[in-house]
């Protein structure tokens, strides 16, 4: 067995390099009995002092190690970028691909046979998965888990969703600073990621649907004792996976990604699922695109009654109702049950005994939260390469709309002007913000949930059409049209819209159109001047030259599987 281990290339050679590796690991207090003939397991830990979603990872890494030791493996902890969604500016999306590169190269360059990926905060999940897929060593994902439900004087609070709701109340003068501070103290009550169906819960759930976690792992609340047991079991399982040589390429297939897309729709997922699943799929060699989302958007109902698409429940309730295995069992007729899991069994086998314990949290097919999928893909002369909207989380009256544009050239301009008392805006107005795409942002920040102008808030308006080339937090809601491609920074049609242009939206027809003639658009294009580059050196300079557009997953073009063969194993000379 030991000669079949990748790590044996470092530790078993009877030469000067082998001596150096053995003597240096002995320098840390280990003996040959610790590693010899045993799978070496890298634990990629994205803990940091400024990532509340991963605050418990200091403890969970020890639980994972315990499981690895129990199964006869040798764990080594490798720190990786934490990507704290709350604090990293301008956006963690600028650095998702950097994490993916780090993961791939950490695994390639170290003497490891398999990996446990620890993540949960929005971009860590896809970043870890993308890197592990590209490296293709046996790997299992340990989700951080959602935090406990928030509370304000007996009212249940949900991450993000209630932040926006109370912020609008504050701007409208309906609550004072004291109540606003009470919201601050009550909305995040434990470690763990957002407990609404935001990007974090969406991506950990789709990772489970892909078969890359233990069954049920993504739904367990972070402080729950079940989370500790799941972490240890993941440690035991990765050792077995190394012995079975079960790699991501053995687990993932095109139907795995189709399953994940269908599950995302049934969950009332974050719009960010589109970008991340496209990127993950293309790392695995599958040409996942907007068309795959649109193909199921009319046929998969929203079954998870979780905010913001749902009415009142949060992830803690979803876990108690049976979690993701229960939801997948309820929709099993729509899934490929022969898709594989890191357990070595099929998805069908893993969900065969799952039950739903609360029919209001996980709805039956004949009583969905929303009759179609959570997301819709639109095309038209404003977005030739597509854009997205979350119909399940916006007012239905806006799904067919025609109104005049009010254009902001940047988030800074929008923020400075949106609450001006004299702003020429009505509920019919279409707010447009540009310059916030992958290159324009830079990094495509979550600025797409543009605030309702204060004068309209005070008049009782709570939703309106908003269009941008930005992303939106998965905890957000409203009639927001996002990911407009190509972005304005590259001279896409969004760059040519002018205040007063009429915008026509028809979600059922999957159409978005600006009522401007082709001749006029060509005239405007001739006058358009490209913006000054955001970066002149460093990582940002590289980012701007290689980042793909939103409809292509925002990966670096040279990291997609189609770009070229993987590098060879490092030489040990």
Secondary structure as the mmCIF struct_conf table of DSSP 4:
data_model
#
loop_
_struct_conf.conf_type_id
_struct_conf.id
_struct_conf.beg_label_comp_id
_struct_conf.beg_label_asym_id
_struct_conf.beg_label_seq_id
_struct_conf.end_label_comp_id
_struct_conf.end_label_asym_id
_struct_conf.end_label_seq_id
HELX_RH_3T_P HELX_RH_3T_P1 UNK A 2 UNK A 4
BEND BEND1 UNK A 5 UNK A 5
TURN_TY1_P TURN_TY1_P1 UNK A 6 UNK A 7
HELX_RH_AL_P HELX_RH_AL_P1 UNK A 8 UNK A 11
TURN_TY1_P TURN_TY1_P2 UNK A 12 UNK A 12
BEND BEND2 UNK A 14 UNK A 15
HELX_RH_AL_P HELX_RH_AL_P2 UNK A 16 UNK A 27
TURN_TY1_P TURN_TY1_P3 UNK A 28 UNK A 29
HELX_RH_AL_P HELX_RH_AL_P3 UNK A 32 UNK A 35
TURN_TY1_P TURN_TY1_P4 UNK A 36 UNK A 37
BEND BEND3 UNK A 38 UNK A 38
STRN STRN1 UNK A 40 UNK A 45
TURN_TY1_P TURN_TY1_P5 UNK A 49 UNK A 50
HELX_RH_3T_P HELX_RH_3T_P2 UNK A 52 UNK A 54
TURN_TY1_P TURN_TY1_P6 UNK A 55 UNK A 56
HELX_RH_AL_P HELX_RH_AL_P4 UNK A 57 UNK A 70
TURN_TY1_P TURN_TY1_P7 UNK A 71 UNK A 72
STRN STRN2 UNK A 74 UNK A 79
TURN_TY1_P TURN_TY1_P8 UNK A 85 UNK A 87
BEND BEND4 UNK A 89 UNK A 90
HELX_RH_3T_P HELX_RH_3T_P3 UNK A 92 UNK A 94
TURN_TY1_P TURN_TY1_P9 UNK A 95 UNK A 95
HELX_RH_AL_P HELX_RH_AL_P5 UNK A 96 UNK A 109
BEND BEND5 UNK A 110 UNK A 111
BEND BEND6 UNK A 113 UNK A 113
STRN STRN3 UNK A 114 UNK A 119
BEND BEND7 UNK A 121 UNK A 121
HELX_RH_AL_P HELX_RH_AL_P6 UNK A 122 UNK A 135
TURN_TY1_P TURN_TY1_P10 UNK A 136 UNK A 136
BEND BEND8 UNK A 137 UNK A 137
STRN STRN4 UNK A 138 UNK A 143
STRN STRN5 UNK A 146 UNK A 146
HELX_LH_PP_P HELX_LH_PP_P1 UNK A 147 UNK A 149
STRN STRN6 UNK A 150 UNK A 152
TURN_TY1_P TURN_TY1_P11 UNK A 153 UNK A 154
STRN STRN7 UNK A 155 UNK A 157
TURN_TY1_P TURN_TY1_P12 UNK A 159 UNK A 160
HELX_RH_AL_P HELX_RH_AL_P7 UNK A 161 UNK A 171
TURN_TY1_P TURN_TY1_P13 UNK A 172 UNK A 173
BEND BEND9 UNK A 174 UNK A 175
HELX_RH_AL_P HELX_RH_AL_P8 UNK A 177 UNK A 186
BEND BEND10 UNK A 187 UNK A 187
BEND BEND11 UNK A 190 UNK A 192
STRN STRN8 UNK A 193 UNK A 193
BEND BEND12 UNK A 195 UNK A 198
HELX_RH_AL_P HELX_RH_AL_P9 UNK A 199 UNK A 209
TURN_TY1_P TURN_TY1_P14 UNK A 210 UNK A 211
BEND BEND13 UNK A 213 UNK A 213
TURN_TY1_P TURN_TY1_P15 UNK A 215 UNK A 216
HELX_RH_3T_P HELX_RH_3T_P4 UNK A 217 UNK A 219
BEND BEND14 UNK A 220 UNK A 220
TURN_TY1_P TURN_TY1_P16 UNK A 222 UNK A 223
BEND BEND15 UNK A 224 UNK A 224
HELX_RH_AL_P HELX_RH_AL_P10 UNK A 225 UNK A 244
TURN_TY1_P TURN_TY1_P17 UNK A 245 UNK A 245
HELX_RH_AL_P HELX_RH_AL_P11 UNK A 248 UNK A 251
HELX_RH_AL_P HELX_RH_AL_P12 UNK A 254 UNK A 267
TURN_TY1_P TURN_TY1_P18 UNK A 268 UNK A 268
TURN_TY1_P TURN_TY1_P19 UNK A 271 UNK A 271
HELX_RH_AL_P HELX_RH_AL_P13 UNK A 272 UNK A 283
TURN_TY1_P TURN_TY1_P20 UNK A 284 UNK A 285
HELX_RH_AL_P HELX_RH_AL_P14 UNK A 290 UNK A 297
TURN_TY1_P TURN_TY1_P21 UNK A 298 UNK A 299
STRN STRN9 UNK A 302 UNK A 302
STRN STRN10 UNK A 304 UNK A 304
STRN STRN11 UNK A 306 UNK A 306
TURN_TY1_P TURN_TY1_P22 UNK A 307 UNK A 309
BEND BEND16 UNK A 310 UNK A 312
STRN STRN12 UNK A 313 UNK A 313
HELX_RH_AL_P HELX_RH_AL_P15 UNK A 315 UNK A 320
TURN_TY1_P TURN_TY1_P23 UNK A 321 UNK A 322
HELX_RH_AL_P HELX_RH_AL_P16 UNK A 323 UNK A 330
TURN_TY1_P TURN_TY1_P24 UNK A 331 UNK A 331
HELX_RH_3T_P HELX_RH_3T_P5 UNK A 332 UNK A 334
BEND BEND17 UNK A 335 UNK A 335
TURN_TY1_P TURN_TY1_P25 UNK A 337 UNK A 338
STRN STRN13 UNK A 340 UNK A 340
TURN_TY1_P TURN_TY1_P26 UNK A 342 UNK A 343
BEND BEND18 UNK A 344 UNK A 345
STRN STRN14 UNK A 346 UNK A 346
HELX_RH_AL_P HELX_RH_AL_P17 UNK A 347 UNK A 351
TURN_TY1_P TURN_TY1_P27 UNK A 352 UNK A 353
BEND BEND19 UNK A 357 UNK A 357
TURN_TY1_P TURN_TY1_P28 UNK A 359 UNK A 361
STRN STRN15 UNK A 362 UNK A 362
HELX_RH_3T_P HELX_RH_3T_P6 UNK A 365 UNK A 367
BEND BEND20 UNK A 369 UNK A 369
STRN STRN16 UNK A 370 UNK A 370
BEND BEND21 UNK A 371 UNK A 372
BEND BEND22 UNK A 374 UNK A 374
STRN STRN17 UNK A 376 UNK A 380
TURN_TY1_P TURN_TY1_P29 UNK A 381 UNK A 382
STRN STRN18 UNK A 383 UNK A 389
HELX_RH_3T_P HELX_RH_3T_P7 UNK A 391 UNK A 393
BEND BEND23 UNK A 394 UNK A 394
HELX_RH_3T_P HELX_RH_3T_P8 UNK A 396 UNK A 398
BEND BEND24 UNK A 399 UNK A 399
STRN STRN19 UNK A 400 UNK A 408
BEND BEND25 UNK A 409 UNK A 410
HELX_RH_AL_P HELX_RH_AL_P18 UNK A 411 UNK A 417
TURN_TY1_P TURN_TY1_P30 UNK A 418 UNK A 419
TURN_TY1_P TURN_TY1_P31 UNK A 421 UNK A 422
TURN_TY1_P TURN_TY1_P32 UNK A 427 UNK A 428
STRN STRN20 UNK A 430 UNK A 433
BEND BEND26 UNK A 435 UNK A 435
BEND BEND27 UNK A 437 UNK A 437
TURN_TY1_P TURN_TY1_P33 UNK A 438 UNK A 442
BEND BEND28 UNK A 443 UNK A 443
BEND BEND29 UNK A 446 UNK A 446
BEND BEND30 UNK A 449 UNK A 449
HELX_LH_PP_P HELX_LH_PP_P2 UNK A 450 UNK A 453
HELX_RH_AL_P HELX_RH_AL_P19 UNK A 454 UNK A 457
TURN_TY1_P TURN_TY1_P34 UNK A 458 UNK A 460
STRN STRN21 UNK A 466 UNK A 468
BEND BEND31 UNK A 469 UNK A 470
TURN_TY1_P TURN_TY1_P35 UNK A 474 UNK A 475
BEND BEND32 UNK A 478 UNK A 479
STRN STRN22 UNK A 480 UNK A 482
BEND BEND33 UNK A 485 UNK A 486
HELX_RH_3T_P HELX_RH_3T_P9 UNK A 488 UNK A 490
TURN_TY1_P TURN_TY1_P36 UNK A 491 UNK A 491
HELX_RH_3T_P HELX_RH_3T_P10 UNK A 493 UNK A 496
TURN_TY1_P TURN_TY1_P37 UNK A 499 UNK A 500
STRN STRN23 UNK A 502 UNK A 506
TURN_TY1_P TURN_TY1_P38 UNK A 507 UNK A 510
STRN STRN24 UNK A 511 UNK A 514
HELX_RH_AL_P HELX_RH_AL_P20 UNK A 518 UNK A 527
HELX_LH_PP_P HELX_LH_PP_P3 UNK A 530 UNK A 533
BEND BEND34 UNK A 534 UNK A 534
BEND BEND35 UNK A 536 UNK A 537
HELX_RH_AL_P HELX_RH_AL_P21 UNK A 538 UNK A 546
STRN STRN25 UNK A 547 UNK A 547
HELX_LH_PP_P HELX_LH_PP_P4 UNK A 548 UNK A 549
HELX_RH_3T_P HELX_RH_3T_P11 UNK A 550 UNK A 552
TURN_TY1_P TURN_TY1_P39 UNK A 553 UNK A 553
BEND BEND36 UNK A 554 UNK A 554
STRN STRN26 UNK A 556 UNK A 556
HELX_RH_3T_P HELX_RH_3T_P12 UNK A 557 UNK A 559
BEND BEND37 UNK A 560 UNK A 560
HELX_RH_3T_P HELX_RH_3T_P13 UNK A 561 UNK A 563
HELX_LH_PP_P HELX_LH_PP_P5 UNK A 565 UNK A 571
#
